[in-house]
Amino acid sequence: MAPPIATAKIALTYPIYASDFDPNSNGLLLVGGGGGESRSGVGNKITLIDTTRKQNISEVVDINLSRDEDSVMSLAITQSTDSSAIAFAGINSSTADQEAGKNEHLRSFELRYPPRRKPGSDSREKIGTEIKSDDRTTALGRVSLFTPSTAAKKEAYQRVLRLSPANTESTYRLGAIATSLEPDGEIVLFDAGQKEPTSQNVRHRIRLEKGQEAGDVDIIAIEREGYLVAYCTDYEVYITRVAASTQGEPILVCGTPHPDAFASSKARPKFRSLRFLQPNLLLLLRNKINRGGAELIVLELPSSRSLGTAILCKSLHKAIKAATALSVCQLPASVPSENVQNVIGVAGQDNSVTILTLDHPQQKPIPSLKFRTNAVLRDVHTNLITSLSFANFRSPAEPAAASPQYIKLASTSIEHTVVVHTLPLTPYPPPSRNRNPTRYVLTPPGRSEATQITFSVLVSAFMIALGAFLLQAFTEIRGGTPEYLGAKGWLSERVHGWIARPYMFDEAVQGIEVPRVVTQASEAARSEATDTVESAKKGVDSITVPGIDDLRVPGVEPNPDEGFRSVTAEVVGNVGDKLTQAKDAVQDAGEAAKTNVGQAIEDLSDNARTAQVRLGLRNLLSRRSASSAAGSVSLEDFPSDIIVQHDENSKSISADVRDASTVIGDAHKKWEDLEAHERETWKRRLVDAGEWAVEEGEAVLKGVFFQNIALAVGAAVGHGLG
């Protein structure tokens, strides 16, 4: 079973709106938010969280921001080392500054990391306990990159902040920020490789149509061609290329068509977020109309100025009425010809997080793809989920020899909570003697204990029910129980006759069981007789023959002839008595043995006859036919006659087997001796009782004795008159 998904949770003191992992470490998470420009008592903060442990996360550094300015609405770490990191944040200036036309919305900070835990130190120690102070943080700069707002009411803020993927070979990263609540929406692309961005770092500006704003932006590097930027509005998706010295125009690649002019509702599905899977594949998250659910779309981008092609679409589970956040982590492959797996996280308005995977080749052509749901994490937070962030994953050089690998997924909520899930990975293909893994894939989580118990109980109940069903069917076919399932009709006549032949009764009839019972009785009788004979022998041996010396009389000279005759007569008399007793004992033992053996044979005959009665007419006919087919006897010479009777009260039919020498009299008549109307009556009875079918023919009933209907009716009438 796969290891379960480990979960760690921490509650902060402010609502959280943005999060980002250190691009070079999955053990450090940066989150930000706050109460905004108000006197509510909730401050604005940026917090660095230690996420190295699976079951417990802790605060490391707090950055206390001004309460006179807006809260942190977007956040990203642009550079990091083992000792520090540079972070960008979207924070609006105070209302007064905005009214004066000054809104320094893009801020940069330097965070100095605490010393890493030494090997062997207490793992329960919170490494940030003694360094939670602002002296670990330096505010580097603030700048306004958006075009000054011309709206009467200054409500615009920096909703989106995205950076191109971190590259270990270069510190240069392209950044993108986008406005919200601005009549004229704008996206600004800038050089994010600087610690303190200025207006000189702006690479390009994308002006949106009036009333539109960018819901999300994503950037991916293109080999030798710069970057590819994608952004979405409510109803359209655009891409643009950014090279070293040139900037392409936005190209519409996907759009939601307007509804029919006569449609009752003019609502259209809205794009919520997007992420690049690779330069020619774009993942879109779209919410359906009227909170009817959310769906993921894989869009294959065109090589020319044309619309893309939706090659895959998946609706999320019904509990999600609308999606609120999207994040993607790519698990790379070391071989270009191998597929790569993208791990996708989607947050829903029901406070759940759905984790899916999508495998696809790194090069064209793109075959048929399929989303696979890995897990649905329900009730992750108690209120709206505001952001999802995957940590970067870098595969070890030798997956087969590496320790277990994981990726981390962080989610934040306006309810002040941060939850980090640790998702286990598995080398693929599995390590073996002949091949080494080339990549990692997400491991499906194991079943919970309750699910496992429920599954085991259901499987056990099913197996018991199946066994009972088969046993009931088997006993019905063999005639051991009344018919409830009608199992006799499931089989052909030949198969039914083979299965329905009770082997234990056949052995009794064919004499297989008789010798065993008789032998047991004989052995008991022989043992009893042997004991009696031995007792008699001991009696004979105990006879003491007196010698001459024993017959001497003191002072008298004995006569040898006379003494010998008297002794001999006495000895012979004693021995004769003992032998007579032994003979009588042996005769008694023989009579007892004969009686026991006869009783055993009689009991066995009664049992066999009772067993034959339980067999029913159909089975008795089958046995008779089998004996005839074997050539042992003919139908006429069958050693026992089958007697069939009908109970007028219970309307049941019973079949009996009697010795052929038994005188039946006028109470029963053979089938061939019955009148035509009597045969019709008996055929109807046999069919109703399931003991005979018309297609079997009347030949099988030849030689069977049936109750004389005329005598039975007369007896019934006589009983009624009496």
Buried (B, 14 or more C-beta within 10 A) or exposed (E): EEBBBBBBBBEBEBBBBBBBBBBBBBBBBBBBBBBBBEEEEBBBBBBBBBBBBBEBBBBBBBBBBEBEBBBBBBBBBBBBEEEBBBBBBBBBBBBEBBEEEEBBBBBBBBBBBBEEBEEEEEEEEEBBEEBBEEEBBBEBBBBBBBEEBEEEEBEBBBBBBBBBBBEEEEEEBBBBBBBBBBBBBBBBBBBBBBBEBEEEBBBBBBEBEEEBBBBBBBBBBEEEEBBBBBBBBBBBBBBBBBEEEEBBEBBEBBBBEEEEEEEEEEEBBBBBBBBBBBBBBBBBBBBBBEEBBBBBBBBBBBEEEEBBEEBBEBEBBEBBBBBBBBBBBBBBBEEEEBBBBBBBBBBBBBBBBBBBBBBBBEEEEBEEBEBBBBBBBEEBBEEBBBBBBBBBBEBEEEBEEEEEBBBBBBBBBBBBBBBBBBBBBBBBEEBEEEEBBBBBBBBBBBBEEEEEEEEEEEEEEEEEEEEEEEEBBBBBBBBEBEEEBEBBEEBEEEEBBEBBBBEEBBBBBEEEBBEEBBEEBBEBBEEBBEEBBEEBEEBEEEEEEEEEEEEEEEEEEEEEEEBEEEBEEEBEEBBEEBEEBBEEBBEEBBEBBEEBBEEBBEEBEEBBBEBBBBBBBBBBBBBBBBBBEEEEEEBEEBEBBBBBBBEEEEEEBBBBBBEEEEEEEEEBBBBEEBEEEBBEBBBEBBEEBBBBEEEEEEEBBEBBBBBBBEBBEEEEEEEEEE
